[in-house]
Amino acid sequence: MCNENVGSYLKFVFTDDKSVGLYNNDVGDIYHSIFGAKSEAEGKFVAPLDFMNNFYNKDNLKVLDICYGIGYNTKVLLKKILQTNYQGKVHIDILEYDKNLVTISPFIKDSLFKSFPEISYILTSSLINEIYHNKSLLQLLVSNAQYSKFFEPFYRRLIQKYHLLGYTYYHYKQNNAFLHNIYYHCISQRIKKPYNRFKINDFIIRPYFDDARTTIKALNTQYDIIFLDAFTPAKLPTLWSYEFFKELYRLSAKDCILVTYSNSVAIRHAMSAAGYSAGKLFDKDNRHCGTIASRNKNLIKNPLDDYDIGLMQTKAGIYYRDKNLNSTVQEIIERYCKEKMTSSLQSSSQFIKKYKSEHNNGKI
Ligand SMILES: C[S@@+](CC[C@H](N)C(=O)[O-])C[C@H]1O[C@@H](n2cnc3c(N)ncnc32)[C@H](O)[C@@H]1O
């Protein structure tokens, strides 16, 4: 995607927790909940991991962040890692086909910078070459009144300063100077505090800028944590097919936890068919807020029950197919609609009616 086109497909907004969120004009979908981009990552993606119980004691943590966007899920996980004083090494692979988003991610107002500047420093260090090559985009955004308010003032000044210097240095030196400035102004004082462990070499973050379906085929790591934060299945089904989940299953360590915000019956069915044990996620008000999956069924606190499994056997459980992981959106949707039309499975409403009459006097 061309840098200068950012304004034509992206709309920046402040969400309710003061973190910046985005809307995509082309897809017609939001990237983040308007109630809070950062809070959404905390509640729907990181809290369900139960980090202290499931991951804190591992020496190495391998994470796959599918659909990184501007990075809230990775950032909030990094916050958890720093807060809990986790001592192991952290390796995060980020899959995102929009380079612009990854480039701006360390610098936007994310409601994390003041308390945890280490997060943006870790990201900037790992992404420094991308950032350097996309410096004109950053300069454009921080100098334009329409966008600059969405960026941290510290970074606005720093980016402007480096722009004024004209990027005349050898780029390696320029990058080091840029990183040194962040470290000196935001971090060096903080790491003197005893609670704060911070070894930059313990964090490796590697971006892959391609269709996640292409990247995934080439990966061979066994991940401990997988975030799946693709656009809504009905709008962009490409990353929700049975075949995609098969690949994720192949890349899941035995105790891996996969988390997604989707509650869809068809998505849960695709995960189960791929081999996962799936379960329900609830938010703090006890509302459904997503799905958790693992190879290890003991890690699932709220497994799917008879009702959920029954629903998966109805037309609502028909999932998306993408045989070679290269179909177009149109092809995936057409195939899905055709299967639904010709299916002899009962409808979900028939199933729900029957289930209600057989259980709890009509209540679910
Ligand atoms: C709902 S947003 C994710 C928001 C993100 N987790 C965050 O914290 O900002 C979906 C993201 O998926 C990316 N995306 C959509 N389809 C993709 C694909 N096939 N491969 C890689 N990235 C994709 C979009 O560019 C977008 O950034």
The ligand as an SDF file (V2000), in Angstrom:
LIG
                    3D

 27 29  0  0  0  0  0  0  0  0999 V2000
   -9.2500   -5.9830   13.3100 C   0  0  0  0  0  0  0  0  0  0  0  0
   -7.7350   -5.3930   12.6960 S   0  0  0  0  0  0  0  0  0  0  0  0
   -6.6000   -5.9160   13.9300 C   0  0  0  0  0  0  0  0  0  0  0  0
   -6.2860   -4.8860   14.9590 C   0  0  0  0  0  0  0  0  0  0  0  0
   -4.9910   -5.1450   15.6870 C   0  0  0  0  0  0  0  0  0  0  0  0
   -4.9280   -6.4020   16.3840 N   0  0  0  0  0  0  0  0  0  0  0  0
   -4.5720   -4.0000   16.5770 C   0  0  0  0  0  0  0  0  0  0  0  0
   -4.3020   -4.2020   17.7660 O   0  0  0  0  0  0  0  0  0  0  0  0
   -4.4570   -2.8850   16.0610 O   0  0  0  0  0  0  0  0  0  0  0  0
   -7.3810   -6.5260   11.3990 C   0  0  0  0  0  0  0  0  0  0  0  0
   -5.9860   -6.3770   10.7880 C   0  0  0  0  0  0  0  0  0  0  0  0
   -5.7560   -7.4620    9.9140 O   0  0  0  0  0  0  0  0  0  0  0  0
   -4.9890   -7.0560    8.7980 C   0  0  0  0  0  0  0  0  0  0  0  0
   -5.2700   -8.0830    7.7830 N   0  0  0  0  0  0  0  0  0  0  0  0
   -6.4860   -8.3650    7.2230 C   0  0  0  0  0  0  0  0  0  0  0  0
   -6.3680   -9.4040    6.3820 N   0  0  0  0  0  0  0  0  0  0  0  0
   -5.0770   -9.8150    6.4350 C   0  0  0  0  0  0  0  0  0  0  0  0
   -4.3520  -10.8620    5.7870 C   0  0  0  0  0  0  0  0  0  0  0  0
   -4.9410  -11.6810    4.9270 N   0  0  0  0  0  0  0  0  0  0  0  0
   -3.0310  -10.9860    6.0800 N   0  0  0  0  0  0  0  0  0  0  0  0
   -2.4200  -10.1470    6.9560 C   0  0  0  0  0  0  0  0  0  0  0  0
   -3.0610   -9.1350    7.5760 N   0  0  0  0  0  0  0  0  0  0  0  0
   -4.3670   -8.9830    7.3280 C   0  0  0  0  0  0  0  0  0  0  0  0
   -5.5200   -5.6620    8.5290 C   0  0  0  0  0  0  0  0  0  0  0  0
   -4.5780   -4.8740    7.8290 O   0  0  0  0  0  0  0  0  0  0  0  0
   -5.7800   -5.1430    9.9420 C   0  0  0  0  0  0  0  0  0  0  0  0
   -4.6760   -4.4470   10.4300 O   0  0  0  0  0  0  0  0  0  0  0  0
  1  2  1  0
  2  3  1  0
  2 10  1  0
  3  4  1  0
  4  5  1  0
  5  6  1  0
  5  7  1  0
  7  8  2  0
  7  9  1  0
 10 11  1  0
 11 12  1  0
 11 26  1  0
 12 13  1  0
 13 14  1  0
 13 24  1  0
 14 15  1  0
 14 23  1  0
 15 16  2  0
 16 17  1  0
 17 18  1  0
 17 23  2  0
 18 19  1  0
 18 20  2  0
 20 21  1  0
 21 22  2  0
 22 23  1  0
 24 25  1  0
 24 26  1  0
 26 27  1  0
M  CHG  2   2   1   9  -1
M  END
$$$$
